[in-house]
Amino acid sequence: MIEIFNRYAPYLAECRAAINSDLANAPQARILSEYFERGKMLRPLLVFLSASVVGGDPALAIPAAQALEMLHGASLIHDDIIDGAKERRGRPPLHHAIGVGPAVVLGDYLILRACALFAKIRSNRAFDALEALIDCAEECCRGQVEELLSESDDPEEAYFSIVRGKTASQFVAAATVGGMIGGGRNEDVEALRAFAINIGISFQVRDDELDLTGETARRRKRAGGIFHNACPTLPIIYLGKYGSKTAYRRFRRIQKQAGTQAELLALLGEEGILERLKQVKEQRLSQALEALRHFEASAVVDALRFLAHHTVMRDS
């Protein structure tokens, strides 16, 4: 993954510089700039890779990559408020620093700036790309509303519907917008869409695993962090749907008594839940890699393939 970032480092650096320059005119400019400094820039990277794989110049996609990162930042600000999050990117979330009201408005400001940036794109498909971005942003909102109001009889089905909206839509936006600006044909963009939705879903499943096994979970030691809001993660959904009744009762005791991460992991392992998560990730990875077969072999396709593996195996 480091090699890919190094290869596209000039574009990523220019994207970061563009974000900082734009935020200099924003309300609470210093706080917003600090908030974006710790972003991984995964979505801008996907914009550049997608523009490259269809034969385009990634430099032309810098305003779009900037827009995607700012839109992602806005979604995190709003998510943290809704979820009552205590931490974001190793720091207190924005609404803890400046209050809920100002944080909501700054999130809205970032969304408007993201749309305005498309006026800077030098491509005859800029309008199509903006339309694709807005469609994906709408899907993200639908996913968030569905998560808050879901009354589905099948939690597993509801989970994947929400994830396709909240998480995968941002990957789809990055890939399709990049492909359009790069001059890709409709069939190229559709292949990128199929790739992106699968790595987006894989990304969220891995996030759910990291809630159990990642560095933050290890520091936390107690299992309480996985119950931070009313919306269950996929391991817990699978335990309720596929685990034994005895195991689920044990889980409820761990939940109630703030049991250890080790206890919860052992329970999920015994019930085959961790293996089931692995199978889901492998299936999505396989579908993402299959979508890349549309493109001729190249270093860029290899980079996209590596990015897909990274979403499944990453440590943070």
N, C-alpha and C positions, 0 to 999 in steps of 0.2 A: 504493500500500500504506500509506503514511503517513496518508492521509486516512481509511482504514478504521480504523487503530489509533486515530486521534484521535477518531473517532466513538464507538468502544467503549472509550475510555480510562478512563472512570469504573469500568466493570466490570472491566477488566484491572487497574486500580490496586487495586480492592477485593480482587481475586483474589490479587495479590501480597502485600497486607497480611495476608490470611488465611493464606497460606503462611508468611510470617514469624512470625506469631503462633503458628501450630501448631508450627513448628520450634523455637520458644523452649523447648519442653518436650522436645525430642529429644536423644538422645545426640549429643555433638559439635555442639551447636546453632550455634555461630558459623561453623564450617567449612561446615556444610550450608547455612546462610543465604547465605554468600558464593557457594556453588556455584550456587544458584538465581537469584542476582541477575542473572546474565548470560544467562539463558534468553530466547529470543525471544518466548515466550508464543503461539506459532502455534496450538497445539492448544486452549488456552483460548479464543482468538479464534474458532476453528471451532465450539466449543461454543456460544458466544454467538450467532454468526450462524445456526447451525442452530435454536436455540430461537426466534430472531426470525423466521426465514423461515416457520415454521409458525404464527406469530401469538402466540407466547408471550412472557413477560417474561424477558429475559436475566438480570435480577437474581436470579431464582429458581434460576438454573443456576450461580451462583458456587461453591457447594460442589463441584459436579460438575467444573467447570473446574479448581478447585484440585486435585481428586483426579487428573484427567488429567495435569496438569503434574507432580505428585509421582510418578505412575506412570512418566511419561516419564523423569524424573530417575533413578529407580531402574533403568530399563532401560539408561540410558547408563552408570551406574556399573558394572553387571554387564558390559556390552559392552566397556568399556575394559579391564577385568580380563582378559576372554577374549581380546581382540585384542592385548593388550600395548601399548595406546595410550600415546603420549608427551605428548599435548596434548588438552585439552577446553575449549572456550570460551575459548581464548587463554591458558589456564593449565595447569599440570600436572594430570593427572587425580586424582581423589580418592584412589585407592589409593596414589599416590605420596606423598601428604601424610600419610596415617594408617596405611598398610599394607593388604595385601590382605584379611586376615581382618576387621578392623573395617569396611572398605568393603563387603564382602559383606553383613555384618549390617545396616549402615545402609541398603543397598538393600532388604533384606528388610523393615526397619522402615517404609520409605516405602511399600512395597506394602500393608502392613497398614493404615497410616494412610489411604491412598487409599480402601480399602474401607470403613473406619470412617466416613469423611466423608459417605457416602450417608445416614447416619442424620439428617443435618441438612437434607436436601432436603425442601422443602415441596411435594410433588407426589404424587398418587395413583399415579403410575407410577415412583416411586423404586425399588421393588423390581425392576421390569422393567429399569430403567436400570442397576441394579447387576448384574443378570444379564447384560446386554449387555456391560458393562465386563469382567466376568470371562471371558466367551466370547472377547472380543478379546485379553485378556491371555493366555489359553491359546493362542490362535493365535500370538501373539508368541513364546511359549516354544517352540511347535512349530517355528516358523521358525528360531529360534536353534539348536535341536537338529539340524534338517535341515541347516543350514549347516555345523555341526561334523562331522556324520556322513554327509553326502550322498555317495552312490556312483552317482549318476545317469549314464546313458550320454549324456544330452543336457544339457550345462552351461547352455544357454540356458533350457531348460524348468525346470531346477532353480533357476536364478537367480530367475525370476519367481515360482516357488512360495515361495522363501525370502523374497523382498521382500513378497509379499502377507501373509506371516506377521509378519515382523520390523518392517517399516516401515508398510505400508498399514493394518495392524490398528489402530494407534494413531489414525490419521485416521478410520477407520471408527468407533472407539469414541467419539471426540469428536463426530462428526456424528450418530450414532444416539442417543447419550445426550442430546445437546442437543435433538434432535428429539422424543424421548420426554418430557423434562421440560417442553418447550414446549407439550406437548399435541397433538403431531402424530398424524395417523392412520397406520395401518400402511403405507399406500401412500406417505405423505410420508416416513416413516422409510426405506423401501426406496429411494426416489429419492435421499435423502441418503447412504445406504450406497453406491449406485452412483457417486455423485459422489466420495465420499471415497476409495474404493478406487483410483480412477483418478488422483486427485491425489496419493495416497500413493505409488503406483508412480512417477509422474512425479517426485516429490520425490527418490526414491532414484536414479533415472536421472540427474537433474541433479546430485546429490551425486557420482556417479561421474565426470561431466564436470568438476566443479569440482576433483576430485582431480588433473585434468590441466591445467585452465585457470584455476583460481581464484587468489585472492591468496596463499593458502598455497603453492600449487604454484609461483607466480612467485617467492616468497621462497626456496623450496627449490631451484629451478633444476635440480636433478638429478631423474631419473625414479624414483629408488628409492622414493619415498613411495607410489607406486601399488602397490608390492609389499609393503605393510606386514604382510600376513598371507597365509595359504595360500589364501584365498577370492578368486578373481579378480573384478574388476569387469566391468561389461557391455562396455566398449570392448575389453577383452582377450579376453573370451569371444567377441565378434563377430570379432575379428581371427583367432582360432584356427578359428572355424567358417566364416567367409565370406572371409577374406583368403587370399592366395596362400601357398604353402609358403615361397617366398623371403622374403616379408614377415615371416612368423612367425619364420624363422631370424634375420632382422635384429632383430626384437623381442627374441629371446632374448639376442642379443649386447648390446643396449642394457641389458637387465636384468642381465646378468652383469657388464658393465663400468661400471655406474652411469652410463649415458649421460644426455644432457640432456633436459629436458622438451621442448625444441624439436624434437629428433630424433624423439621418440616421437609428438608431435603431427603432424609432417610425415608420418611413416609411416602413421598412422591416416587422415590426410586423403587420401593417395595411394590407399589401399585402399578408400576410400568408407565407412569405419567411422563417421566423424563425421556424415556425411549419414544413415547408418542410424540413429544415435542420435536425430538430429533428427526422423526419421520416427516413431520410437517415441513420442517426447514429444508430437508433434502428434496422433498417433492417440489417445493417452490423454487429451490435453486435449479433443479433439473428443468423446470418450465422456463425459467429465465435464460438459462444457457441454450435451450432449444430455440428461443426467439432470436438469439444472436446468430444462429445458422443462416439466417436470411442474408447476412453480410459476408462478403469475401474475407478470407483470413487476412489479418493485418495486426500491427502492433496495437492499434486502437481497440480492435475487437478483443485482443488479449487483455488489455487494460480493463475493459468493461467486464470481461469474465472474472478477472481478479477482484474487481469491485463487488461483483455478486457474491463471491466467496467471502469477502470481507464482511458483508452484512450479516452473514450466518455465523462467522467465527469471531467477530470483534470482541474486545474485552471491556469496552466502555461505550 
